[in-house]
Amino acid sequence: MDFNNFKIPFTINPKYSKKAVYFSMEFAIEQVLKIYSGGLGFLAGSHMRSAYNLKQDLIGIGILWKFGYYDQARNHDQTLQPVWTKKMYSFLEDTGIKFQIEIHSAPVWVKVWYLDPEIFHTAPMFFLSTDVPENDHVSKTICHRLYDANEATKLAQYILLGKGGAQLLDELNMEREIYHLNEAHGLPAAFHLLKKYNGDLNKVKEKLVFTTHTPEEAGNEKHSLKLCHDMSYFSGLSMEEVKRIEGSDDDSFNHSLCALKMAKIANGVSELHGTVSRKIWSKYEGICEITSITNAQEFKYWADQPLYEAKEGNDDAGFDARKKHLKEKLFETVADQTGNLFDPNIFTIVWARRFAGYKRADLLLHDKKRFSKLLNHPKYPVQIIWAGKPYPMDYSAISTFNSLVEESKNYKSMAVLTGYELALSKSLKLGSDLWLNNPRVPREASGTSGMTAAMNGTVNLSTDDGWIPEFAKHGVNSFVVPKCDYENMSVYEQDNYDLNALYEILENEILPAYYDHPEQWRQIQYNSMNDVKDQFNSDRMADEYYEVLYHHKG
């Protein structure tokens, strides 16, 4: 392909002809391409697939992570062992494009790889790498590990994504009307534009839109303003000029706050998150409007077609047989990894997502007696599976993972799996009966894993956070812990309230329905599949990004 005159290689739908570019640190596109860590990447991957489905004039820009996030392995005692392995991808095309950007006041070479839309049915995508012979060792390592723990390396990664991505568009002579930042990681693109437009912030605002995924101010990244400046984050702007834009009154640089000052419009990723975000940021002057576009996942990629065909053909027996088969397939993985033989006739709960403190992976185990009773109930037995990747330097989350592994040695019906990537995620959603989601309200911005579970006849049990208030009808298509006055509760009180409510719902509603009233349970599965299919399909989301964000007049 001639990348000097690059054009999107398919016919654009006129409805989506506004030229957009989407910057993201991670994309979960396909199992083979390991450049993602969790929900942000799953969301970005579905967005790129939907951009292809709708034939939008959008390209994606990311980083080609040489070692990915990490490979999740086990130590000899079954505890978590992070492993970093070099990745190779023969399906990526070398564009032949190389250029230099400034990082830490020094020139760094950037090489560009291309993912053709027809390979995985995505928008055209470009991935940036600094791992080239022309660079010194430190510069080469910028693109080695997704979310590197070293602060300077992390900032260099943001500069590579934002400034490098914006520079790539100049190299391609590819004018874009919209620069869409998926989280604030790509913000250096805005400073690249500011320099290009001779400091005219209004011209930057015409182009920049921003998606925030963080529902509390403390969770938004801040770094030393001087370090950011010394790293060449601001494309030559002085610290005083940056402070005039960003506007906080300390020595740190708040990436999200600055993005909200430089964008024409921003969005939270659920209705609740939009409300929470407006509440968080409204105390600052000069921020852009914050609306909400609820996250979604691509139906075509995630949903099991035979399940939908059985449901739509009123073939209840066929539906049940298909679900049982999917459970058996999942249980082969459980047996392979843990040595436990699970029974497809037993009710199976899955908790699987990124391990983070507020997501409370081990909440059910806070009451060991009740947990043991749940798993060993003579009439309503339960099997339970955990999976997920903690951040490799989050020792508290790793400790939670390891404590679950230790606990699993006491139960033949409890398993903790490693290798939580797209393929295992899909298998868990196909093969579970119940998807457990119990973050502390209101700390989950969206939490999309339950959407793809619902697309596969797996019923959600959740605290009332993120996307759940827009979807859930308790006892009809899912089960929800009723909200209470969390704001006036301690963390201990909130955890106890939620824990008790989860057990009450499981013991008194969910398990009797599954075992004693299979027709009622199947109807809940059907309702769930019907209600998730369109509203939480990323084609709807990608359409809304054009309608609500890209066409916004500012």
C-alpha positions in Angstrom: 0.0 0.0 0.0 1.2 3.5 -0.8 1.2 5.2 2.6 2.3 8.6 1.2 -1.3 9.0 -0.2 -3.1 6.9 2.4 -6.9 6.7 1.9 -9.4 4.7 4.0 -9.7 1.5 1.9 -13.5 1.2 1.9 -16.4 3.3 0.8 -17.4 5.7 3.6 -21.1 5.9 4.7 -22.0 9.6 4.0 -23.6 9.7 7.5 -20.1 9.2 9.0 -18.0 11.2 6.6 -16.5 13.6 9.2 -12.9 12.6 9.4 -11.9 11.3 12.8 -8.9 9.8 14.6 -9.2 7.8 17.8 -6.2 7.6 20.2 -6.1 4.8 22.8 -3.3 3.2 24.9 -4.8 -0.2 24.4 -7.1 -2.1 21.9 -8.5 -5.5 22.5 -9.2 -6.5 18.9 -8.4 -10.2 18.8 -6.7 -12.7 21.1 -3.6 -12.9 18.9 -2.9 -9.1 19.2 -1.9 -8.7 22.8 -1.8 -4.9 23.2 -4.5 -4.5 25.9 -4.9 -4.9 29.7 -8.6 -4.7 30.5 -11.9 -2.8 30.1 -10.5 0.3 28.4 -9.0 -2.0 25.7 -12.1 -4.1 25.3 -14.2 -1.0 24.8 -11.7 0.4 22.2 -11.6 -2.9 20.4 -15.3 -3.0 20.0 -15.4 0.7 18.9 -12.9 -0.1 16.1 -15.0 -3.1 15.0 -18.2 -1.0 14.9 -16.4 1.8 13.0 -15.8 -0.9 10.3 -19.4 -2.2 10.5 -20.8 1.3 10.0 -18.1 2.3 7.4 -17.1 5.4 9.4 -14.3 7.8 8.2 -12.3 7.0 11.4 -8.8 5.6 12.0 -7.3 4.2 15.2 -3.9 5.0 16.6 -2.2 3.0 19.3 1.2 1.7 20.4 2.7 -1.7 19.4 3.6 -3.0 22.9 6.6 -5.3 22.4 5.8 -7.3 25.6 2.1 -6.6 25.7 0.7 -6.0 29.2 2.1 -9.2 30.7 1.5 -12.9 30.4 -0.3 -14.2 33.5 1.4 -17.4 34.7 1.8 -19.2 38.0 4.6 -19.8 40.5 5.1 -23.4 41.7 2.6 -22.8 44.5 -0.1 -21.6 42.0 0.3 -17.9 43.0 0.5 -15.2 40.3 3.6 -14.9 38.2 3.8 -12.0 35.7 5.9 -13.0 32.6 7.0 -10.7 29.8 7.5 -12.3 26.4 8.4 -10.6 23.2 5.4 -10.6 20.8 5.6 -11.1 17.0 2.8 -10.3 14.5 3.3 -11.3 10.9 -0.1 -9.8 9.9 1.0 -6.2 10.7 2.3 -4.3 7.6 5.5 -2.3 7.8 4.5 1.1 6.5 8.1 2.2 5.9 7.3 5.4 7.8 9.8 6.6 10.3 10.0 10.0 11.8 11.4 11.7 14.9 9.6 13.3 17.9 11.0 15.0 20.8 10.9 13.2 24.2 12.9 14.5 27.1 14.5 17.2 24.9 16.0 14.5 22.6 14.9 13.2 19.2 13.4 9.7 19.3 12.7 7.6 16.2 9.2 6.3 15.7 8.4 3.4 13.4 4.8 2.8 12.2 2.9 -0.5 11.6 -0.5 -0.8 9.9 -3.4 -3.2 10.5 -5.5 -3.6 7.4 -9.3 -3.3 8.1 -10.0 -6.7 6.4 -7.8 -8.7 8.8 -10.1 -8.4 11.9 -12.8 -6.1 10.5 -11.8 -3.0 12.2 -11.2 0.6 11.3 -7.8 1.1 9.6 -5.3 1.2 12.5 -1.7 2.4 13.0 0.6 1.3 15.8 3.7 3.2 16.9 7.0 1.7 18.0 10.3 3.1 19.3 11.9 -0.3 19.3 14.2 0.4 16.4 18.0 0.2 15.9 18.3 4.0 15.6 17.2 4.6 19.2 19.2 4.2 22.4 18.2 1.5 24.9 16.1 3.8 27.0 14.1 5.1 24.0 13.6 1.6 22.8 11.9 0.6 26.1 9.2 3.3 25.8 7.0 0.8 23.8 7.9 -2.3 25.7 5.3 -2.6 28.5 1.8 -1.3 28.6 1.4 1.0 31.6 5.0 0.8 32.7 5.4 1.4 36.4 8.2 4.0 35.9 6.8 7.5 36.0 9.1 8.9 33.3 8.6 5.9 31.0 4.8 6.2 31.4 4.9 9.9 30.4 7.1 9.0 27.5 4.4 6.5 26.4 1.7 9.2 26.5 4.0 11.5 24.4 4.5 8.6 22.0 0.8 8.0 21.6 -0.3 11.7 21.5 2.5 13.6 19.9 3.6 10.6 17.8 0.1 9.9 16.6 -0.5 13.6 15.7 2.9 13.7 13.9 1.9 10.5 12.0 -1.1 12.2 10.6 1.1 15.0 9.3 3.4 12.4 7.8 0.5 10.8 6.0 -0.9 14.2 4.9 -4.1 13.0 6.5 -6.2 15.8 7.7 -8.6 14.9 10.5 -11.5 17.1 11.7 -11.8 15.3 15.0 -9.1 14.1 17.4 -10.8 11.7 19.9 -8.9 10.9 23.1 -10.0 7.6 24.8 -8.9 8.7 28.3 -6.3 11.5 28.7 -3.3 9.4 27.8 -3.1 10.9 24.3 -3.3 14.5 25.4 0.1 15.5 24.0 -1.7 15.4 20.6 -3.6 18.5 21.7 -0.3 20.3 22.5 1.1 19.3 19.1 -2.0 20.9 17.5 -1.6 24.0 19.7 1.9 24.4 18.4 0.8 23.8 14.8 -1.9 26.5 15.2 0.5 29.0 16.7 -1.1 28.9 20.2 -4.7 29.3 19.0 -6.6 27.2 21.6 -9.9 27.7 19.9 -8.7 26.0 16.8 -7.6 23.0 19.0 -11.0 23.0 20.7 -12.8 22.7 17.4 -11.1 19.3 16.8 -10.6 17.8 20.3 -13.2 15.5 22.0 -12.4 13.5 25.2 -13.8 10.3 26.8 -13.2 10.0 30.5 -13.5 6.7 32.2 -12.7 7.6 35.8 -15.5 8.3 38.2 -13.6 10.0 41.0 -11.1 12.9 40.9 -8.4 11.1 42.9 -8.3 8.4 40.2 -7.3 10.8 37.5 -3.6 10.9 36.8 -1.5 13.7 38.0 2.2 14.1 37.5 4.8 16.7 38.4 4.3 19.7 36.0 8.1 20.2 35.9 8.7 16.5 35.0 6.0 16.7 32.2 7.7 19.8 30.9 11.2 18.3 31.1 9.9 15.2 29.2 8.7 17.5 26.3 5.1 16.7 26.9 3.9 20.2 26.0 5.6 20.6 22.6 7.6 23.7 23.7 4.9 25.5 25.8 6.3 27.0 29.0 5.0 25.8 32.4 3.3 29.2 32.9 1.4 28.9 29.6 0.4 25.3 30.5 -0.9 26.4 34.0 -3.0 29.1 32.3 -4.7 26.4 30.3 -4.9 23.7 33.0 -5.8 26.1 35.8 -5.2 24.1 39.0 -3.3 25.8 41.8 -0.6 23.3 42.6 2.7 22.0 41.1 1.1 19.0 39.5 -0.4 18.5 36.1 -3.8 17.0 36.0 -4.2 15.3 32.6 -8.0 14.9 32.7 -8.6 18.5 33.9 -6.4 19.8 31.1 -8.2 17.6 28.5 -11.6 19.1 29.7 -10.2 22.6 29.2 -8.8 21.9 25.7 -11.8 19.8 24.3 -15.0 21.1 22.8 -17.0 18.4 24.5 -16.4 15.3 26.7 -18.3 12.3 27.7 -18.7 9.9 30.6 -19.2 6.3 29.8 -22.6 5.7 31.4 -25.5 8.0 32.4 -24.5 7.6 36.1 -20.9 8.3 35.2 -21.8 11.4 33.3 -23.7 12.7 36.4 -20.8 11.8 38.7 -18.3 13.5 36.3 -20.2 16.7 36.1 -20.3 16.8 39.9 -16.6 16.2 40.2 -15.4 18.7 37.6 -18.0 21.5 37.9 -16.0 23.3 40.6 -13.4 24.2 37.9 -13.9 27.1 35.5 -13.6 26.8 31.8 -14.2 23.0 31.4 -16.1 21.8 28.4 -19.6 20.3 28.5 -19.6 16.7 29.8 -22.3 14.5 28.4 -22.6 10.7 28.5 -22.4 8.0 25.9 -22.8 4.6 27.5 -20.1 2.1 26.7 -21.0 -1.0 24.7 -19.5 -4.1 23.1 -19.7 -5.5 19.6 -22.6 -7.9 19.4 -21.3 -9.7 16.3 -17.9 -10.5 18.0 -19.2 -11.5 21.4 -22.7 -13.1 21.0 -23.1 -16.8 20.5 -25.3 -17.1 17.4 -26.6 -20.7 18.1 -28.0 -19.5 21.5 -29.8 -16.6 19.8 -31.1 -18.9 17.0 -32.5 -21.3 19.6 -34.1 -18.5 21.6 -35.6 -16.9 18.5 -36.8 -20.3 17.2 -38.5 -21.0 20.6 -36.3 -24.1 20.9 -36.0 -24.2 24.7 -34.5 -27.6 24.7 -31.9 -26.6 22.0 -31.1 -23.5 24.0 -30.5 -25.4 27.2 -28.4 -28.0 25.4 -26.3 -25.3 23.8 -25.7 -23.6 27.1 -24.8 -26.9 28.7 -22.3 -27.6 25.9 -20.7 -24.2 26.4 -20.3 -24.9 30.1 -18.6 -28.2 29.3 -16.2 -26.4 27.0 -15.3 -23.9 29.8 -14.9 -26.7 32.3 -12.3 -28.3 30.2 -10.2 -25.1 30.8 -11.0 -25.3 34.5 -9.8 -28.9 34.7 -6.7 -28.2 32.6 -5.6 -25.3 34.8 -6.7 -26.5 38.3 -7.4 -30.2 38.3 -11.0 -29.6 39.4 -13.8 -31.4 37.5 -16.8 -29.1 37.3 -20.3 -30.4 36.6 -22.4 -28.7 33.8 -25.6 -29.4 35.7 -24.5 -27.3 38.7 -25.1 -23.5 38.9 -21.9 -21.7 38.0 -20.9 -18.2 39.0 -18.1 -16.2 37.4 -16.3 -13.1 38.7 -13.9 -12.1 36.0 -12.4 -8.6 35.3 -9.4 -6.6 36.2 -8.4 -7.1 39.9 -8.6 -3.7 41.6 -9.5 -2.9 45.2 -12.9 -1.2 44.6 -14.1 -4.1 42.4 -13.9 -6.4 45.6 -13.1 -9.7 43.9 -13.1 -11.5 47.3 -16.3 -9.9 48.8 -18.2 -13.2 49.0 -15.3 -14.6 51.1 -15.7 -12.0 53.7 -18.2 -14.4 55.3 -16.4 -17.7 55.1 -19.1 -19.7 56.8 -21.8 -18.5 54.4 -19.5 -19.0 51.5 -18.8 -22.6 52.5 -22.6 -23.2 52.9 -23.2 -21.7 49.5 -20.8 -24.0 47.7 -21.8 -27.1 49.6 -25.6 -26.7 49.7 -27.2 -30.1 49.4 -30.2 -28.9 47.4 -28.7 -25.9 45.5 -25.0 -26.5 45.0 -22.8 -23.8 43.4 -19.5 -23.7 41.5 -17.6 -20.5 41.3 -14.7 -19.3 39.0 -12.5 -16.2 39.4 -10.2 -14.8 36.6 -8.6 -11.5 36.0 -5.3 -9.7 35.7 -4.1 -7.4 38.6 -1.8 -4.6 37.5 1.7 -6.3 38.0 2.8 -3.7 40.5 -0.5 -3.5 42.5 0.6 -5.7 45.3 -2.7 -5.4 47.2 -4.6 -6.7 44.1 -2.1 -9.5 43.6 -2.5 -10.4 47.3 -6.2 -10.7 46.7 -5.7 -12.9 43.7 -3.2 -15.1 45.6 -5.5 -15.4 48.6 -8.3 -16.7 46.3 -5.9 -19.2 44.9 -5.1 -20.4 48.5 -8.8 -20.6 49.4 -9.6 -22.6 46.2 -7.5 -25.4 47.6 -10.2 -26.0 50.1 -13.0 -26.5 47.6 -13.4 -28.8 44.6 -16.1 -26.4 43.2 -13.9 -23.2 43.3 -11.4 -22.3 40.7 -9.1 -19.4 40.0 -7.9 -19.1 36.3 -5.0 -17.3 34.8 -4.6 -15.9 31.2 -7.6 -13.6 31.4 -7.5 -12.2 27.8 -10.1 -12.1 25.1 -10.3 -15.9 24.5 -10.8 -16.8 28.1 -13.1 -13.9 28.7 -15.3 -15.1 25.8 -15.3 -18.7 27.2 -16.2 -17.5 30.7 -19.2 -15.5 29.3 -20.4 -18.4 27.2 -20.1 -21.0 29.9 -21.3 -19.3 33.1 -24.8 -19.1 34.5 -24.3 -15.9 36.6 -22.0 -13.0 36.1 -21.1 -11.5 39.4 -20.2 -7.8 39.5 -19.9 -6.1 42.9 -17.9 -2.9 42.8 -18.3 -0.2 45.4 -21.0 2.2 44.2 -20.3 4.7 42.5 -16.8 3.8 41.6 -17.4 1.8 38.4 -17.7 4.2 35.5 -19.3 1.6 33.2 -18.1 -2.0 33.6 -18.8 -3.6 30.3 -18.1 -7.3 31.1 -21.7 -7.9 32.1 -22.9 -6.8 28.7 -21.1 -9.5 26.8 -22.1 -12.0 29.5 -25.8 -11.1 28.9 -25.2 -11.6 25.1 -24.5 -15.2 25.9 -27.4 -16.1 28.2 -25.5 -15.4 31.4 -27.5 -13.5 33.9 -26.0 -10.5 35.8 -25.9 -10.1 39.6 -24.6 -6.7 40.3 -24.4 -3.7 42.6 -26.3 -0.8 41.1 -23.4 1.0 39.4 -22.0 1.9 35.9 -24.2 0.7 33.0 -26.4 -1.5 35.3 -29.0 1.3 36.1 -29.7 1.7 32.4 -30.2 -2.0 31.8 -31.3 -4.0 34.9 -34.8 -5.0 35.8 -34.5 -7.0 39.0 -35.9 -10.5 38.7 -36.8 -9.9 35.0 -33.5 -9.6 33.1 -30.9 -9.6 36.0 -30.5 -9.2 39.8 -29.4 -6.0 41.5 -28.4 -5.1 45.0 -30.7 -2.2 45.9 -28.9 1.1 46.5 -28.8 2.5 49.9 -27.3 5.7 51.4 -23.7 4.8 50.6 -22.5 8.3 51.0 -23.2 8.3 54.7 -21.7 4.8 55.2 -18.1 3.8 56.0 -16.4 1.4 53.6 -16.9 -1.3 56.2 -20.6 -0.7 56.5 -21.0 -0.5 52.7 -19.2 -3.8 52.2 -21.3 -5.5 54.9 -24.5 -4.2 53.4 -23.6 -5.3 49.9 -22.3 -8.7 51.1 -25.5 -9.5 52.9 -27.7 -8.4 50.0 -25.7 -10.5 47.5 -26.1 -13.6 49.7 -29.8 -12.9 50.3 -30.5 -12.6 46.5 -28.4 -15.7 45.7 -30.0 -17.9 48.4 -33.6 -16.7 48.2 -34.1 -15.7 44.6 -31.5 -16.9 42.1 -30.7 -20.4 43.2 -34.4 -21.4 43.8 -35.3 -20.0 40.3 -32.4 -21.9 38.6 -33.0 -25.3 40.3 -36.8 -25.3 41.0 -38.2 -23.1 38.2 -36.0 -23.7 35.1 -38.7 -22.1 32.8 -38.5 -18.9 34.9 -34.7 -18.9 34.8 -34.7 -19.4 31.1 -37.1 -16.5 30.6 -34.7 -14.3 32.6 -31.9 -15.4 30.3 -34.1 -14.6 27.2 -35.1 -11.2 28.6 -31.4 -10.4 29.3 -30.4 -11.4 25.8 -33.2 -9.3 24.2 -32.5 -6.2 26.3 -28.7 -6.1 25.7 -28.7 -6.9 22.0 -29.2 -3.4 20.5 -28.9 -0.9 23.3 -25.5 -2.2 24.4 -24.1 -3.1 21.0 -21.2 -0.9 20.1 -22.7 0.0 16.7 -25.1 2.1 18.7 -22.2 3.6 20.7 -20.1 4.4 17.6 -23.1 6.0 16.0 -23.7 8.2 19.1 -20.0 9.3 19.1 -20.6 10.8 15.6 -24.0 12.3 16.5 -23.3 13.6 20.0 -19.5 14.3 20.0 -18.1 14.7 16.6 -20.9 16.9 15.2 -21.1 19.0 18.3 -20.7 22.7 17.5 -18.8 23.6 20.7 
